[in-house]
């Protein structure tokens, strides 16, 4: 398991909670020494164009700092996807997040849809035909759903459940019954934790979700799996939650 990270993700590129100072530091501190860190290259504009319209790309470019960090985040997701395809599970410790970025618009602290860009590239390279995205962030990834809207190439799965056990059961059952995918990609948002905005999950639940995703990948797609960071805003619990997820996600 490799961690994809770039020091520029420490930069405070705007004033939203995803860009808050100290957020990445909390997670790096919990993971360094346990995993090897790898730096991504920025995504190319042709990578963005597989998901986003030119006008949207131009409008993000209006803020050069956001654009530069956004290219690195998308590049991080691409690298995680390529490594996963080659049989090395990877986690993109990246920001800005991406799952609220649609082809022609964005909101919710997102600019470019990192996970969609990574999946579209693998499809473009004819490495995969079908992908499953599990998005366990508190919020529905409208950008990801809009990007793939009903195409057979991708199943977007955003579990819901007001009760902790119901939420976990839905994930376990779906991953236990869904088949025929070439890769599983995870939009890993930690804002559903009991001490974060969603107030629901315990830290050990992220271990369970990671383990079910790992088992799914081994049974269905030769172990091909990667995850990228989405939300998660309580810096005092983010590190242990990410670590718990990765322990389950790693062999
Ligand atoms: Zn969220």
Boltz pocket constraint, residues with backbone or C-beta under 6 A from the ligand:
constraints:
  - pocket:
      binder: B
      contacts: [[A, 137], [A, 138], [A, 139], [A, 189], [A, 191], [A, 230], [A, 231], [A, 232]]
      max_distance: 6.0
